[in-house]
Amino acid sequence: DVSAHPMPTGEFAVMPTKTRVFIVSTDEKEAEYLAGILPEDRFELKAFPHLEELTLQLRRSDCRLAILDIDSVPLTSRNIRHLKRDCPKVTLFCTSMQRLHPELQEALSHDICACLNKPVDSEELQFWLKSVRTSAPDSKAPP
């Protein structure tokens, strides 16, 4: 989606809208940190404390990117598989202090695009989000 903004010369420039990113975390500081490392002019973040609330909001919105804080929200591969079944267009990322999550092996290999180590690096997160935005078939985001 794009919106038109008047230019000083009276012409209109096409400006991309912000990319929506939903976060699931019960750790308010982590959600604030993630919101703080993404440029406000390009990303709109909204945090939810439960997977069920995220699923409901994904069904109601055009958001196609979600970050799961797997350290604060207990998840199973089954939960994540159901989320992807209910919201197939969403691209999932996760964040964690741990490098290995054997209990999420199935989800990490099939349903999650990337697992980012905490503290999440701003450039790495932006790289992943940009790669997903520009590779999506229905994406209108600039490269």
C-alpha positions as CSV (number, residue, x, y, z in Angstrom):
1,D,0.0,0.0,0.0
2,V,1.1,3.5,-0.7
3,S,-0.1,7.0,0.1
4,A,0.4,10.2,-1.9
5,H,2.0,13.2,-0.2
6,P,2.1,16.6,-1.9
7,M,5.5,17.8,-3.0
8,P,6.5,21.5,-2.8
9,T,6.1,21.8,-6.5
10,G,2.5,20.6,-6.4
11,E,3.4,17.2,-7.6
12,F,2.7,14.0,-5.7
13,A,5.3,11.5,-4.5
14,V,4.4,7.9,-3.7
15,M,5.5,7.1,-0.1
16,P,5.5,3.5,1.1
17,T,3.5,2.8,4.2
18,K,5.1,1.3,7.3
19,T,5.7,-2.4,7.6
20,R,3.7,-3.9,10.4
21,V,5.5,-6.2,12.8
22,F,3.7,-8.0,15.6
23,I,5.7,-9.2,18.6
24,V,4.7,-11.9,21.1
25,S,6.4,-11.4,24.4
26,T,5.6,-11.2,28.1
27,D,8.8,-9.3,28.6
28,E,7.9,-5.6,28.2
29,K,11.6,-4.6,28.1
30,E,12.3,-7.0,25.2
31,A,9.3,-5.7,23.2
32,E,10.4,-2.1,23.9
33,Y,14.0,-3.0,22.9
34,L,12.8,-4.5,19.6
35,A,10.6,-1.4,18.9
36,G,13.6,0.8,19.7
37,I,16.0,-0.8,17.3
38,L,13.8,-0.6,14.2
39,P,13.4,2.8,12.4
40,E,10.0,4.3,13.4
41,D,9.6,5.7,9.9
42,R,9.6,2.3,8.3
43,F,8.2,-0.1,10.9
44,E,5.1,-0.2,13.1
45,L,5.3,-2.6,16.0
46,K,2.6,-3.9,18.2
47,A,3.2,-6.3,21.1
48,F,1.0,-9.1,22.5
49,P,1.5,-11.2,25.6
50,H,-0.1,-14.4,24.3
51,L,0.1,-16.5,21.1
52,E,-3.7,-16.6,21.0
53,E,-4.0,-12.9,20.9
54,L,-1.4,-12.7,18.1
55,T,-3.3,-15.2,16.0
56,L,-6.6,-13.3,16.5
57,Q,-4.9,-10.0,15.4
58,L,-3.1,-11.6,12.4
59,R,-6.5,-12.8,11.2
60,R,-7.9,-9.3,11.5
61,S,-5.0,-7.3,10.0
62,D,-2.7,-7.2,7.0
63,C,0.4,-7.8,9.2
64,R,2.6,-10.5,7.6
65,L,5.6,-10.4,10.0
66,A,5.7,-11.7,13.6
67,I,8.5,-12.1,16.1
68,L,8.1,-14.7,18.9
69,D,10.1,-14.2,22.1
70,I,10.5,-17.9,22.9
71,D,12.2,-17.2,26.2
72,S,9.1,-15.4,27.6
73,V,6.2,-17.2,25.9
74,P,6.0,-21.0,26.2
75,L,5.7,-22.4,22.7
76,T,5.7,-25.8,21.2
77,S,6.1,-26.9,17.6
78,R,2.5,-27.7,17.6
79,N,1.5,-24.2,18.7
80,I,3.6,-22.7,15.9
81,R,2.3,-25.2,13.3
82,H,-1.3,-24.2,14.2
83,L,-0.4,-20.5,13.9
84,K,1.0,-21.1,10.4
85,R,-2.1,-23.1,9.5
86,D,-4.4,-20.4,10.7
87,C,-2.3,-17.5,9.2
88,P,-0.3,-19.0,6.3
89,K,0.9,-15.7,4.9
90,V,2.7,-14.7,8.1
91,T,6.5,-15.0,8.3
92,L,7.7,-15.9,11.7
93,F,10.9,-15.0,13.5
94,C,11.9,-15.9,17.0
95,T,14.3,-14.5,19.5
96,S,16.1,-16.3,22.3
97,M,19.1,-16.2,24.6
98,Q,19.6,-19.9,23.9
99,R,21.2,-21.2,20.7
100,L,19.5,-24.6,20.7
101,H,15.8,-25.4,21.1
102,P,15.4,-29.2,20.6
103,E,11.7,-28.9,21.6
104,L,11.1,-26.6,18.7
105,Q,13.2,-28.5,16.1
106,E,10.2,-29.1,13.8
107,A,9.0,-25.5,13.9
108,L,12.5,-24.1,13.4
109,S,13.0,-26.3,10.3
110,H,9.6,-25.7,8.7
111,D,7.7,-22.7,10.1
112,I,10.2,-20.2,11.5
113,C,12.3,-18.1,9.0
114,A,15.1,-17.3,11.5
115,C,15.9,-17.5,15.2
116,L,17.8,-14.4,16.3
117,N,20.0,-14.4,19.4
118,K,19.4,-11.9,22.1
119,P,20.2,-9.1,22.4
120,V,19.0,-8.8,18.8
121,D,21.3,-6.9,16.5
122,S,19.4,-4.1,14.7
123,E,21.2,-4.6,11.4
124,E,20.5,-8.3,11.4
125,L,16.8,-7.9,12.2
126,Q,16.4,-5.2,9.5
127,F,18.2,-7.5,7.0
128,W,15.8,-10.4,7.7
129,L,12.7,-8.1,7.7
130,K,13.8,-6.5,4.4
131,S,14.5,-9.8,2.8
132,V,11.1,-11.1,3.6
133,R,9.3,-7.9,2.5
134,T,11.1,-7.8,-0.8
135,S,10.7,-11.6,-1.5
136,A,7.0,-11.8,-0.7
137,P,5.0,-12.3,-3.9
138,D,2.3,-9.7,-2.9
139,S,4.8,-7.3,-1.5
140,K,4.8,-3.7,-2.7
141,A,7.7,-2.7,-0.4
142,P,10.6,-1.0,-2.0
143,P,13.8,-3.1,-2.3
